[in-house]
Amino acid sequence: MTAREKTEFTVMGASSIDFESSHGDVGDAANITSHWVPGYRARFPYIGASALLGMLCCMSIITAVLVASDGTSSTHWPQKFGPSIIINGFTSISSLCLALATAEGVAIAW
């Protein structure tokens, strides 16, 4: 048996798996492709940063609604979009942004 012969294995009665053809030659530099792109802009976590920015925007909108609705009656607000509905909506969006930012942070830290 030479080193260039293909190695095949049978796993639990399944058809044989050809490991040599799936990996190619280890020493062949033409088969090796790199996905690494150097530079700060190429590696910056844009999704996580925009999720954090979205969460901060939602917090500022919630704060503005709370300040605007302080001391006013609920009849002064439109019936479909009262302060509680606006706060609920932006709290949900803020929670989604926080979850997305956390997931991006975990992926980077891993």
Gaussian input, Z-matrix of N, CA and C with variables (Angstrom, degrees):
# hf/3-21g

backbone

0 1
 N
 C     1     B1
 C     2     B2     1     A1
 N     3     B3     2     A2     1     D1
 C     4     B4     3     A3     2     D2
 C     5     B5     4     A4     3     D3
 N     6     B6     5     A5     4     D4
 C     7     B7     6     A6     5     D5
 C     8     B8     7     A7     6     D6
 N     9     B9     8     A8     7     D7
 C    10    B10     9     A9     8     D8
 C    11    B11    10    A10     9     D9
 N    12    B12    11    A11    10    D10
 C    13    B13    12    A12    11    D11
 C    14    B14    13    A13    12    D12
 N    15    B15    14    A14    13    D13
 C    16    B16    15    A15    14    D14
 C    17    B17    16    A16    15    D15
 N    18    B18    17    A17    16    D16
 C    19    B19    18    A18    17    D17
 C    20    B20    19    A19    18    D18
 N    21    B21    20    A20    19    D19
 C    22    B22    21    A21    20    D20
 C    23    B23    22    A22    21    D21
 N    24    B24    23    A23    22    D22
 C    25    B25    24    A24    23    D23
 C    26    B26    25    A25    24    D24
 N    27    B27    26    A26    25    D25
 C    28    B28    27    A27    26    D26
 C    29    B29    28    A28    27    D27
 N    30    B30    29    A29    28    D28
 C    31    B31    30    A30    29    D29
 C    32    B32    31    A31    30    D30
 N    33    B33    32    A32    31    D31
 C    34    B34    33    A33    32    D32
 C    35    B35    34    A34    33    D33
 N    36    B36    35    A35    34    D34
 C    37    B37    36    A36    35    D35
 C    38    B38    37    A37    36    D36
 N    39    B39    38    A38    37    D37
 C    40    B40    39    A39    38    D38
 C    41    B41    40    A40    39    D39
 N    42    B42    41    A41    40    D40
 C    43    B43    42    A42    41    D41
 C    44    B44    43    A43    42    D42
 N    45    B45    44    A44    43    D43
 C    46    B46    45    A45    44    D44
 C    47    B47    46    A46    45    D45
 N    48    B48    47    A47    46    D46
 C    49    B49    48    A48    47    D47
 C    50    B50    49    A49    48    D48
 N    51    B51    50    A50    49    D49
 C    52    B52    51    A51    50    D50
 C    53    B53    52    A52    51    D51
 N    54    B54    53    A53    52    D52
 C    55    B55    54    A54    53    D53
 C    56    B56    55    A55    54    D54
 N    57    B57    56    A56    55    D55
 C    58    B58    57    A57    56    D56
 C    59    B59    58    A58    57    D57
 N    60    B60    59    A59    58    D58
 C    61    B61    60    A60    59    D59
 C    62    B62    61    A61    60    D60
 N    63    B63    62    A62    61    D61
 C    64    B64    63    A63    62    D62
 C    65    B65    64    A64    63    D63
 N    66    B66    65    A65    64    D64
 C    67    B67    66    A66    65    D65
 C    68    B68    67    A67    66    D66
 N    69    B69    68    A68    67    D67
 C    70    B70    69    A69    68    D68
 C    71    B71    70    A70    69    D69
 N    72    B72    71    A71    70    D70
 C    73    B73    72    A72    71    D71
 C    74    B74    73    A73    72    D72
 N    75    B75    74    A74    73    D73
 C    76    B76    75    A75    74    D74
 C    77    B77    76    A76    75    D75
 N    78    B78    77    A77    76    D76
 C    79    B79    78    A78    77    D77
 C    80    B80    79    A79    78    D78
 N    81    B81    80    A80    79    D79
 C    82    B82    81    A81    80    D80
 C    83    B83    82    A82    81    D81
 N    84    B84    83    A83    82    D82
 C    85    B85    84    A84    83    D83
 C    86    B86    85    A85    84    D84
 N    87    B87    86    A86    85    D85
 C    88    B88    87    A87    86    D86
 C    89    B89    88    A88    87    D87
 N    90    B90    89    A89    88    D88
 C    91    B91    90    A90    89    D89
 C    92    B92    91    A91    90    D90
 N    93    B93    92    A92    91    D91
 C    94    B94    93    A93    92    D92
 C    95    B95    94    A94    93    D93
 N    96    B96    95    A95    94    D94
 C    97    B97    96    A96    95    D95
 C    98    B98    97    A97    96    D96
 N    99    B99    98    A98    97    D97
 C   100   B100    99    A99    98    D98
 C   101   B101   100   A100    99    D99
 N   102   B102   101   A101   100   D100
 C   103   B103   102   A102   101   D101
 C   104   B104   103   A103   102   D102
 N   105   B105   104   A104   103   D103
 C   106   B106   105   A105   104   D104
 C   107   B107   106   A106   105   D105
 N   108   B108   107   A107   106   D106
 C   109   B109   108   A108   107   D107
 C   110   B110   109   A109   108   D108
 N   111   B111   110   A110   109   D109
 C   112   B112   111   A111   110   D110
 C   113   B113   112   A112   111   D111
 N   114   B114   113   A113   112   D112
 C   115   B115   114   A114   113   D113
 C   116   B116   115   A115   114   D114
 N   117   B117   116   A116   115   D115
 C   118   B118   117   A117   116   D116
 C   119   B119   118   A118   117   D117
 N   120   B120   119   A119   118   D118
 C   121   B121   120   A120   119   D119
 C   122   B122   121   A121   120   D120
 N   123   B123   122   A122   121   D121
 C   124   B124   123   A123   122   D122
 C   125   B125   124   A124   123   D123
 N   126   B126   125   A125   124   D124
 C   127   B127   126   A126   125   D125
 C   128   B128   127   A127   126   D126
 N   129   B129   128   A128   127   D127
 C   130   B130   129   A129   128   D128
 C   131   B131   130   A130   129   D129
 N   132   B132   131   A131   130   D130
 C   133   B133   132   A132   131   D131
 C   134   B134   133   A133   132   D132
 N   135   B135   134   A134   133   D133
 C   136   B136   135   A135   134   D134
 C   137   B137   136   A136   135   D135
 N   138   B138   137   A137   136   D136
 C   139   B139   138   A138   137   D137
 C   140   B140   139   A139   138   D138
 N   141   B141   140   A140   139   D139
 C   142   B142   141   A141   140   D140
 C   143   B143   142   A142   141   D141
 N   144   B144   143   A143   142   D142
 C   145   B145   144   A144   143   D143
 C   146   B146   145   A145   144   D144
 N   147   B147   146   A146   145   D145
 C   148   B148   147   A147   146   D146
 C   149   B149   148   A148   147   D147
 N   150   B150   149   A149   148   D148
 C   151   B151   150   A150   149   D149
 C   152   B152   151   A151   150   D150
 N   153   B153   152   A152   151   D151
 C   154   B154   153   A153   152   D152
 C   155   B155   154   A154   153   D153
 N   156   B156   155   A155   154   D154
 C   157   B157   156   A156   155   D155
 C   158   B158   157   A157   156   D156
 N   159   B159   158   A158   157   D157
 C   160   B160   159   A159   158   D158
 C   161   B161   160   A160   159   D159
 N   162   B162   161   A161   160   D160
 C   163   B163   162   A162   161   D161
 C   164   B164   163   A163   162   D162
 N   165   B165   164   A164   163   D163
 C   166   B166   165   A165   164   D164
 C   167   B167   166   A166   165   D165
 N   168   B168   167   A167   166   D166
 C   169   B169   168   A168   167   D167
 C   170   B170   169   A169   168   D168
 N   171   B171   170   A170   169   D169
 C   172   B172   171   A171   170   D170
 C   173   B173   172   A172   171   D171
 N   174   B174   173   A173   172   D172
 C   175   B175   174   A174   173   D173
 C   176   B176   175   A175   174   D174
 N   177   B177   176   A176   175   D175
 C   178   B178   177   A177   176   D176
 C   179   B179   178   A178   177   D177
 N   180   B180   179   A179   178   D178
 C   181   B181   180   A180   179   D179
 C   182   B182   181   A181   180   D180
 N   183   B183   182   A182   181   D181
 C   184   B184   183   A183   182   D182
 C   185   B185   184   A184   183   D183
 N   186   B186   185   A185   184   D184
 C   187   B187   186   A186   185   D185
 C   188   B188   187   A187   186   D186
 N   189   B189   188   A188   187   D187
 C   190   B190   189   A189   188   D188
 C   191   B191   190   A190   189   D189
 N   192   B192   191   A191   190   D190
 C   193   B193   192   A192   191   D191
 C   194   B194   193   A193   192   D192
 N   195   B195   194   A194   193   D193
 C   196   B196   195   A195   194   D194
 C   197   B197   196   A196   195   D195
 N   198   B198   197   A197   196   D196
 C   199   B199   198   A198   197   D197
 C   200   B200   199   A199   198   D198
 N   201   B201   200   A200   199   D199
 C   202   B202   201   A201   200   D200
 C   203   B203   202   A202   201   D201
 N   204   B204   203   A203   202   D202
 C   205   B205   204   A204   203   D203
 C   206   B206   205   A205   204   D204
 N   207   B207   206   A206   205   D205
 C   208   B208   207   A207   206   D206
 C   209   B209   208   A208   207   D207
 N   210   B210   209   A209   208   D208
 C   211   B211   210   A210   209   D209
 C   212   B212   211   A211   210   D210
 N   213   B213   212   A212   211   D211
 C   214   B214   213   A213   212   D212
 C   215   B215   214   A214   213   D213
 N   216   B216   215   A215   214   D214
 C   217   B217   216   A216   215   D215
 C   218   B218   217   A217   216   D216
 N   219   B219   218   A218   217   D217
 C   220   B220   219   A219   218   D218
 C   221   B221   220   A220   219   D219
 N   222   B222   221   A221   220   D220
 C   223   B223   222   A222   221   D221
 C   224   B224   223   A223   222   D222
 N   225   B225   224   A224   223   D223
 C   226   B226   225   A225   224   D224
 C   227   B227   226   A226   225   D225
 N   228   B228   227   A227   226   D226
 C   229   B229   228   A228   227   D227
 C   230   B230   229   A229   228   D228
 N   231   B231   230   A230   229   D229
 C   232   B232   231   A231   230   D230
 C   233   B233   232   A232   231   D231
 N   234   B234   233   A233   232   D232
 C   235   B235   234   A234   233   D233
 C   236   B236   235   A235   234   D234
 N   237   B237   236   A236   235   D235
 C   238   B238   237   A237   236   D236
 C   239   B239   238   A238   237   D237
 N   240   B240   239   A239   238   D238
 C   241   B241   240   A240   239   D239
 C   242   B242   241   A241   240   D240
 N   243   B243   242   A242   241   D241
 C   244   B244   243   A243   242   D242
 C   245   B245   244   A244   243   D243
 N   246   B246   245   A245   244   D244
 C   247   B247   246   A246   245   D245
 C   248   B248   247   A247   246   D246
 N   249   B249   248   A248   247   D247
 C   250   B250   249   A249   248   D248
 C   251   B251   250   A250   249   D249
 N   252   B252   251   A251   250   D250
 C   253   B253   252   A252   251   D251
 C   254   B254   253   A253   252   D252
 N   255   B255   254   A254   253   D253
 C   256   B256   255   A255   254   D254
 C   257   B257   256   A256   255   D255
 N   258   B258   257   A257   256   D256
 C   259   B259   258   A258   257   D257
 C   260   B260   259   A259   258   D258
 N   261   B261   260   A260   259   D259
 C   262   B262   261   A261   260   D260
 C   263   B263   262   A262   261   D261
 N   264   B264   263   A263   262   D262
 C   265   B265   264   A264   263   D263
 C   266   B266   265   A265   264   D264
 N   267   B267   266   A266   265   D265
 C   268   B268   267   A267   266   D266
 C   269   B269   268   A268   267   D267
 N   270   B270   269   A269   268   D268
 C   271   B271   270   A270   269   D269
 C   272   B272   271   A271   270   D270
 N   273   B273   272   A272   271   D271
 C   274   B274   273   A273   272   D272
 C   275   B275   274   A274   273   D273
 N   276   B276   275   A275   274   D274
 C   277   B277   276   A276   275   D275
 C   278   B278   277   A277   276   D276
 N   279   B279   278   A278   277   D277
 C   280   B280   279   A279   278   D278
 C   281   B281   280   A280   279   D279
 N   282   B282   281   A281   280   D280
 C   283   B283   282   A282   281   D281
 C   284   B284   283   A283   282   D282
 N   285   B285   284   A284   283   D283
 C   286   B286   285   A285   284   D284
 C   287   B287   286   A286   285   D285
 N   288   B288   287   A287   286   D286
 C   289   B289   288   A288   287   D287
 C   290   B290   289   A289   288   D288
 N   291   B291   290   A290   289   D289
 C   292   B292   291   A291   290   D290
 C   293   B293   292   A292   291   D291
 N   294   B294   293   A293   292   D292
 C   295   B295   294   A294   293   D293
 C   296   B296   295   A295   294   D294
 N   297   B297   296   A296   295   D295
 C   298   B298   297   A297   296   D296
 C   299   B299   298   A298   297   D297
 N   300   B300   299   A299   298   D298
 C   301   B301   300   A300   299   D299
 C   302   B302   301   A301   300   D300
 N   303   B303   302   A302   301   D301
 C   304   B304   303   A303   302   D302
 C   305   B305   304   A304   303   D303
 N   306   B306   305   A305   304   D304
 C   307   B307   306   A306   305   D305
 C   308   B308   307   A307   306   D306
 N   309   B309   308   A308   307   D307
 C   310   B310   309   A309   308   D308
 C   311   B311   310   A310   309   D309
 N   312   B312   311   A311   310   D310
 C   313   B313   312   A312   311   D311
 C   314   B314   313   A313   312   D312
 N   315   B315   314   A314   313   D313
 C   316   B316   315   A315   314   D314
 C   317   B317   316   A316   315   D315
 N   318   B318   317   A317   316   D316
 C   319   B319   318   A318   317   D317
 C   320   B320   319   A319   318   D318
 N   321   B321   320   A320   319   D319
 C   322   B322   321   A321   320   D320
 C   323   B323   322   A322   321   D321
 N   324   B324   323   A323   322   D322
 C   325   B325   324   A324   323   D323
 C   326   B326   325   A325   324   D324
 N   327   B327   326   A326   325   D325
 C   328   B328   327   A327   326   D326
 C   329   B329   328   A328   327   D327

   B1=1.4453
   B2=1.5240
   B3=1.2823
   B4=1.4596
   B5=1.5160
   B6=1.3344
   B7=1.4631
   B8=1.5133
   B9=1.3361
   B10=1.4612
   B11=1.5235
   B12=1.3260
   B13=1.4591
   B14=1.5197
   B15=1.3089
   B16=1.4526
   B17=1.5282
   B18=1.3197
   B19=1.4485
   B20=1.5123
   B21=1.3268
   B22=1.4591
   B23=1.5139
   B24=1.3200
   B25=1.4568
   B26=1.5164
   B27=1.3322
   B28=1.4507
   B29=1.5229
   B30=1.3234
   B31=1.4525
   B32=1.5207
   B33=1.3397
   B34=1.4626
   B35=1.5241
   B36=1.2776
   B37=1.4584
   B38=1.5099
   B39=1.3195
   B40=1.4614
   B41=1.5240
   B42=1.2906
   B43=1.4577
   B44=1.5199
   B45=1.2959
   B46=1.4566
   B47=1.5245
   B48=1.3217
   B49=1.4535
   B50=1.5200
   B51=1.2956
   B52=1.4543
   B53=1.5193
   B54=1.3390
   B55=1.4584
   B56=1.5272
   B57=1.3169
   B58=1.4614
   B59=1.5244
   B60=1.3419
   B61=1.4596
   B62=1.5248
   B63=1.3304
   B64=1.4604
   B65=1.5279
   B66=1.3246
   B67=1.4564
   B68=1.5196
   B69=1.3034
   B70=1.4592
   B71=1.5126
   B72=1.2960
   B73=1.4553
   B74=1.5176
   B75=1.3228
   B76=1.4531
   B77=1.5229
   B78=1.3093
   B79=1.4426
   B80=1.5146
   B81=1.3284
   B82=1.4553
   B83=1.5273
   B84=1.3202
   B85=1.4668
   B86=1.5202
   B87=1.3291
   B88=1.4642
   B89=1.5249
   B90=1.3329
   B91=1.4669
   B92=1.5159
   B93=1.3171
   B94=1.4620
   B95=1.5237
   B96=1.3287
   B97=1.4658
   B98=1.5157
   B99=1.2846
   B100=1.4566
   B101=1.5176
   B102=1.3347
   B103=1.4538
   B104=1.5228
   B105=1.3184
   B106=1.4517
   B107=1.5190
   B108=1.3234
   B109=1.4586
   B110=1.5184
   B111=1.3287
   B112=1.4560
   B113=1.5280
   B114=1.3008
   B115=1.4612
   B116=1.5116
   B117=1.3186
   B118=1.4609
   B119=1.5268
   B120=1.3201
   B121=1.4672
   B122=1.5265
   B123=1.2963
   B124=1.4569
   B125=1.5189
   B126=1.3262
   B127=1.4602
   B128=1.5190
   B129=1.3219
   B130=1.4624
   B131=1.5258
   B132=1.3407
   B133=1.4709
   B134=1.5351
   B135=1.3232
   B136=1.4602
   B137=1.5286
   B138=1.3120
   B139=1.4699
   B140=1.5288
   B141=1.3207
   B142=1.4649
   B143=1.5171
   B144=1.3292
   B145=1.4636
   B146=1.5226
   B147=1.3285
   B148=1.4642
   B149=1.5296
   B150=1.3317
   B151=1.4643
   B152=1.5247
   B153=1.3283
   B154=1.4708
   B155=1.5235
   B156=1.3283
   B157=1.4646
   B158=1.5320
   B159=1.3246
   B160=1.4659
   B161=1.5194
   B162=1.3252
   B163=1.4616
   B164=1.5293
   B165=1.3277
   B166=1.4638
   B167=1.5305
   B168=1.3312
   B169=1.4726
   B170=1.5255
   B171=1.3220
   B172=1.4673
   B173=1.5254
   B174=1.3241
   B175=1.4638
   B176=1.5205
   B177=1.3341
   B178=1.4657
   B179=1.5286
   B180=1.3249
   B181=1.4676
   B182=1.5272
   B183=1.3215
   B184=1.4701
   B185=1.5306
   B186=1.3293
   B187=1.4682
   B188=1.5204
   B189=1.3305
   B190=1.4700
   B191=1.5252
   B192=1.3267
   B193=1.4763
   B194=1.5261
   B195=1.3225
   B196=1.4693
   B197=1.5268
   B198=1.3207
   B199=1.4727
   B200=1.5285
   B201=1.3337
   B202=1.4659
   B203=1.5184
   B204=1.3228
   B205=1.4676
   B206=1.5210
   B207=1.3140
   B208=1.4602
   B209=1.5263
   B210=1.3015
   B211=1.4607
   B212=1.5268
   B213=1.3233
   B214=1.4639
   B215=1.5235
   B216=1.2829
   B217=1.4579
   B218=1.5281
   B219=1.3145
   B220=1.4662
   B221=1.5294
   B222=1.3266
   B223=1.4676
   B224=1.5244
   B225=1.3283
   B226=1.4665
   B227=1.5264
   B228=1.2903
   B229=1.4617
   B230=1.5215
   B231=1.3186
   B232=1.4689
   B233=1.5252
   B234=1.3171
   B235=1.4563
   B236=1.5342
   B237=1.3366
   B238=1.4649
   B239=1.5210
   B240=1.3342
   B241=1.4556
   B242=1.5165
   B243=1.3147
   B244=1.4575
   B245=1.5181
   B246=1.3357
   B247=1.4628
   B248=1.5251
   B249=1.3212
   B250=1.4684
   B251=1.5267
   B252=1.3246
   B253=1.4714
   B254=1.5275
   B255=1.3174
   B256=1.4677
   B257=1.5248
   B258=1.3252
   B259=1.4653
   B260=1.5284
   B261=1.3312
   B262=1.4697
   B263=1.5238
   B264=1.3073
   B265=1.4654
   B266=1.5153
   B267=1.3312
   B268=1.4536
   B269=1.5222
   B270=1.3331
   B271=1.4607
   B272=1.5281
   B273=1.3286
   B274=1.4649
   B275=1.5287
   B276=1.3140
   B277=1.4657
   B278=1.5295
   B279=1.3329
   B280=1.4586
   B281=1.5275
   B282=1.3178
   B283=1.4630
   B284=1.5292
   B285=1.3172
   B286=1.4624
   B287=1.5239
   B288=1.3286
   B289=1.4669
   B290=1.5239
   B291=1.3274
   B292=1.4584
   B293=1.5285
   B294=1.3189
   B295=1.4617
   B296=1.5291
   B297=1.3237
   B298=1.4604
   B299=1.5212
   B300=1.3138
   B301=1.4669
   B302=1.5223
   B303=1.3269
   B304=1.4572
   B305=1.5206
   B306=1.3168
   B307=1.4715
   B308=1.5286
   B309=1.3203
   B310=1.4634
   B311=1.5393
   B312=1.3142
   B313=1.4705
   B314=1.5147
   B315=1.3262
   B316=1.4588
   B317=1.5268
   B318=1.3289
   B319=1.4679
   B320=1.5253
   B321=1.3239
   B322=1.4525
   B323=1.5262
   B324=1.3276
   B325=1.4483
   B326=1.5203
   B327=1.3073
   B328=1.4464
   B329=1.4951
   A1=110.40
   A2=116.86
   A3=120.06
   A4=109.71
   A5=115.43
   A6=120.41
   A7=111.56
   A8=117.42
   A9=120.66
   A10=112.45
   A11=119.60
   A12=120.92
   A13=109.69
   A14=115.02
   A15=120.53
   A16=110.17
   A17=115.98
   A18=122.07
   A19=108.20
   A20=116.99
   A21=121.53
   A22=109.29
   A23=116.18
   A24=122.71
   A25=109.23
   A26=116.67
   A27=121.28
   A28=107.25
   A29=116.89
   A30=122.29
   A31=108.68
   A32=117.12
   A33=124.63
   A34=113.01
   A35=117.54
   A36=121.13
   A37=114.61
   A38=118.18
   A39=120.73
   A40=108.77
   A41=116.09
   A42=119.66
   A43=109.90
   A44=115.95
   A45=120.17
   A46=110.36
   A47=114.68
   A48=122.13
   A49=107.62
   A50=117.30
   A51=122.46
   A52=108.64
   A53=116.38
   A54=120.64
   A55=112.20
   A56=117.80
   A57=121.12
   A58=111.52
   A59=117.61
   A60=119.57
   A61=112.02
   A62=117.82
   A63=119.02
   A64=111.72
   A65=116.96
   A66=119.41
   A67=113.27
   A68=118.11
   A69=120.80
   A70=110.85
   A71=116.69
   A72=121.19
   A73=109.16
   A74=115.17
   A75=119.57
   A76=110.40
   A77=117.82
   A78=121.50
   A79=114.23
   A80=118.07
   A81=120.78
   A82=109.46
   A83=117.39
   A84=121.82
   A85=112.36
   A86=118.37
   A87=121.05
   A88=111.62
   A89=117.88
   A90=121.24
   A91=112.74
   A92=117.52
   A93=121.00
   A94=108.74
   A95=116.30
   A96=120.98
   A97=108.61
   A98=116.43
   A99=121.75
   A100=109.26
   A101=116.10
   A102=121.39
   A103=111.39
   A104=117.17
   A105=121.50
   A106=109.21
   A107=115.47
   A108=121.09
   A109=106.78
   A110=118.25
   A111=119.79
   A112=111.55
   A113=115.06
   A114=120.83
   A115=112.00
   A116=114.07
   A117=120.25
   A118=111.68
   A119=117.11
   A120=120.40
   A121=112.38
   A122=117.89
   A123=121.09
   A124=111.78
   A125=118.30
   A126=121.50
   A127=114.06
   A128=118.40
   A129=120.70
   A130=110.09
   A131=118.36
   A132=120.94
   A133=111.51
   A134=115.77
   A135=120.95
   A136=112.44
   A137=117.61
   A138=120.51
   A139=110.47
   A140=116.97
   A141=120.23
   A142=112.60
   A143=116.30
   A144=119.84
   A145=111.11
   A146=117.65
   A147=118.99
   A148=111.12
   A149=117.95
   A150=119.88
   A151=110.68
   A152=117.09
   A153=119.72
   A154=111.69
   A155=116.50
   A156=120.19
   A157=110.42
   A158=117.05
   A159=120.58
   A160=111.92
   A161=116.21
   A162=119.61
   A163=110.63
   A164=117.49
   A165=120.26
   A166=111.59
   A167=117.36
   A168=120.75
   A169=110.67
   A170=116.51
   A171=119.81
   A172=111.02
   A173=116.76
   A174=119.86
   A175=111.48
   A176=116.95
   A177=119.17
   A178=111.33
   A179=117.78
   A180=120.60
   A181=110.57
   A182=116.91
   A183=120.73
   A184=110.02
   A185=116.50
   A186=120.13
   A187=111.05
   A188=117.23
   A189=120.79
   A190=110.84
   A191=117.50
   A192=120.28
   A193=110.21
   A194=117.41
   A195=119.78
   A196=111.57
   A197=117.00
   A198=119.98
   A199=109.98
   A200=117.26
   A201=120.86
   A202=112.00
   A203=117.32
   A204=119.17
   A205=113.20
   A206=117.83
   A207=120.98
   A208=110.18
   A209=115.60
   A210=121.51
   A211=114.65
   A212=119.14
   A213=120.28
   A214=109.48
   A215=114.91
   A216=121.28
   A217=109.98
   A218=115.64
   A219=119.42
   A220=111.81
   A221=118.04
   A222=120.49
   A223=111.77
   A224=118.09
   A225=121.04
   A226=112.40
   A227=117.02
   A228=121.97
   A229=109.75
   A230=118.88
   A231=119.63
   A232=110.06
   A233=116.50
   A234=120.61
   A235=112.28
   A236=117.69
   A237=119.54
   A238=112.32
   A239=117.18
   A240=120.36
   A241=110.78
   A242=115.57
   A243=120.53
   A244=110.37
   A245=116.66
   A246=119.30
   A247=113.34
   A248=117.13
   A249=118.81
   A250=111.87
   A251=117.10
   A252=120.52
   A253=110.14
   A254=116.91
   A255=120.21
   A256=110.18
   A257=116.99
   A258=120.45
   A259=110.81
   A260=117.08
   A261=120.46
   A262=111.42
   A263=116.99
   A264=120.79
   A265=112.49
   A266=116.62
   A267=119.23
   A268=112.72
   A269=117.95
   A270=120.36
   A271=110.09
   A272=117.06
   A273=120.42
   A274=111.39
   A275=116.68
   A276=120.53
   A277=109.94
   A278=116.72
   A279=121.00
   A280=111.33
   A281=117.38
   A282=120.90
   A283=111.79
   A284=116.75
   A285=120.12
   A286=111.69
   A287=116.32
   A288=120.24
   A289=111.11
   A290=116.59
   A291=120.07
   A292=110.87
   A293=117.75
   A294=120.94
   A295=111.05
   A296=117.18
   A297=121.23
   A298=111.23
   A299=117.45
   A300=121.37
   A301=110.81
   A302=117.94
   A303=121.90
   A304=110.72
   A305=116.95
   A306=120.38
   A307=111.19
   A308=117.41
   A309=120.71
   A310=110.36
   A311=116.59
   A312=120.41
   A313=112.47
   A314=117.32
   A315=121.44
   A316=110.37
   A317=116.53
   A318=119.92
   A319=111.31
   A320=117.83
   A321=121.10
   A322=110.14
   A323=117.26
   A324=120.92
   A325=112.08
   A326=117.86
   A327=121.15
   A328=109.51
   D1=128.22
   D2=179.14
   D3=-96.36
   D4=167.52
   D5=-178.83
   D6=-70.59
   D7=-20.39
   D8=-176.91
   D9=-86.58
   D10=-7.28
   D11=179.86
   D12=-70.63
   D13=149.59
   D14=-178.50
   D15=-77.95
   D16=140.40
   D17=178.14
   D18=-100.39
   D19=126.92
   D20=-179.76
   D21=-123.68
   D22=141.85
   D23=178.03
   D24=-129.33
   D25=149.09
   D26=174.31
   D27=-110.36
   D28=126.47
   D29=-177.00
   D30=-112.25
   D31=114.68
   D32=176.88
   D33=47.61
   D34=48.15
   D35=175.68
   D36=77.27
   D37=-0.28
   D38=179.80
   D39=-77.00
   D40=169.54
   D41=178.84
   D42=-64.23
   D43=160.10
   D44=-175.76
   D45=-69.18
   D46=146.62
   D47=-178.54
   D48=-107.93
   D49=129.21
   D50=-178.85
   D51=-96.04
   D52=101.61
   D53=-176.98
   D54=-77.99
   D55=-29.67
   D56=-177.47
   D57=-66.64
   D58=-42.52
   D59=-176.64
   D60=-75.01
   D61=-25.45
   D62=-178.73
   D63=-78.76
   D64=-28.37
   D65=-178.35
   D66=-100.65
   D67=-22.24
   D68=-179.05
   D69=72.07
   D70=-172.85
   D71=177.83
   D72=-76.86
   D73=134.38
   D74=-179.16
   D75=-70.74
   D76=-35.15
   D77=-177.07
   D78=-82.48
   D79=-7.71
   D80=-176.66
   D81=-80.90
   D82=110.50
   D83=-175.98
   D84=-71.44
   D85=-20.42
   D86=-178.83
   D87=-72.23
   D88=-26.16
   D89=-178.54
   D90=-84.33
   D91=-14.65
   D92=-177.20
   D93=-87.97
   D94=120.83
   D95=176.91
   D96=-116.98
   D97=140.48
   D98=-179.26
   D99=-110.99
   D100=135.58
   D101=178.07
   D102=-100.66
   D103=5.56
   D104=-178.45
   D105=-77.55
   D106=129.30
   D107=176.22
   D108=-121.47
   D109=117.52
   D110=-178.36
   D111=-75.03
   D112=159.44
   D113=177.10
   D114=116.28
   D115=152.03
   D116=-177.10
   D117=-70.01
   D118=-43.43
   D119=-177.38
   D120=-66.50
   D121=-35.01
   D122=-178.58
   D123=-70.87
   D124=-29.31
   D125=-176.51
   D126=-102.80
   D127=-1.20
   D128=-177.90
   D129=-68.55
   D130=134.08
   D131=-179.17
   D132=-79.42
   D133=81.88
   D134=-176.41
   D135=-62.69
   D136=-37.34
   D137=-178.76
   D138=-65.88
   D139=-45.15
   D140=179.09
   D141=-65.95
   D142=-40.10
   D143=179.91
   D144=-67.66
   D145=-40.94
   D146=178.42
   D147=-70.20
   D148=-29.88
   D149=175.19
   D150=-67.21
   D151=-41.00
   D152=176.41
   D153=-65.62
   D154=-39.53
   D155=177.52
   D156=-65.29
   D157=-40.20
   D158=177.00
   D159=-63.30
   D160=-38.32
   D161=178.35
   D162=-66.40
   D163=-39.60
   D164=177.67
   D165=-66.47
   D166=-37.28
   D167=176.72
   D168=-64.66
   D169=-42.08
   D170=178.39
   D171=-63.71
   D172=-39.57
   D173=177.96
   D174=-63.30
   D175=-39.82
   D176=179.77
   D177=-69.39
   D178=-36.05
   D179=176.88
   D180=-66.93
   D181=-41.24
   D182=178.25
   D183=-63.23
   D184=-42.03
   D185=178.41
   D186=-63.43
   D187=-41.27
   D188=179.24
   D189=-64.46
   D190=-39.93
   D191=179.00
   D192=-67.08
   D193=-40.34
   D194=178.96
   D195=-65.67
   D196=-39.81
   D197=178.63
   D198=-68.08
   D199=-41.20
   D200=-179.11
   D201=-68.51
   D202=-32.51
   D203=-176.59
   D204=-90.67
   D205=-2.18
   D206=-179.14
   D207=-68.19
   D208=121.41
   D209=175.93
   D210=80.97
   D211=2.46
   D212=178.83
   D213=-104.91
   D214=155.02
   D215=179.09
   D216=-77.58
   D217=154.77
   D218=178.94
   D219=-71.82
   D220=-13.13
   D221=178.21
   D222=-76.19
   D223=-17.39
   D224=178.55
   D225=-78.42
   D226=-15.98
   D227=178.86
   D228=-94.56
   D229=152.10
   D230=175.39
   D231=-59.49
   D232=144.80
   D233=-173.30
   D234=-65.95
   D235=-37.03
   D236=-178.48
   D237=-75.93
   D238=-30.72
   D239=-175.75
   D240=-123.19
   D241=69.61
   D242=176.35
   D243=-77.36
   D244=172.70
   D245=-178.43
   D246=-59.82
   D247=-37.05
   D248=-178.42
   D249=-66.84
   D250=-36.26
   D251=179.12
   D252=-69.75
   D253=-41.76
   D254=179.06
   D255=-65.00
   D256=-43.97
   D257=179.56
   D258=-64.26
   D259=-41.49
   D260=178.16
   D261=-60.95
   D262=-45.74
   D263=-178.87
   D264=-62.31
   D265=-47.35
   D266=-178.68
   D267=-73.42
   D268=-25.35
   D269=173.28
   D270=-67.64
   D271=-39.79
   D272=177.54
   D273=-64.79
   D274=-43.98
   D275=178.48
   D276=-63.64
   D277=-40.60
   D278=178.89
   D279=-64.02
   D280=-38.85
   D281=177.97
   D282=-65.90
   D283=-39.48
   D284=176.36
   D285=-64.64
   D286=-40.78
   D287=177.99
   D288=-64.54
   D289=-39.83
   D290=179.02
   D291=-65.73
   D292=-40.76
   D293=177.91
   D294=-64.05
   D295=-40.52
   D296=178.00
   D297=-65.56
   D298=-42.88
   D299=178.40
   D300=-64.41
   D301=-39.40
   D302=178.04
   D303=-65.68
   D304=-41.71
   D305=179.06
   D306=-64.09
   D307=-39.85
   D308=177.37
   D309=-66.50
   D310=-40.03
   D311=178.01
   D312=-64.26
   D313=-40.57
   D314=177.54
   D315=-65.30
   D316=-41.15
   D317=178.79
   D318=-63.59
   D319=-37.14
   D320=179.28
   D321=-72.29
   D322=-41.63
   D323=-177.86
   D324=-70.73
   D325=-27.80
   D326=-178.33
   D327=-70.28

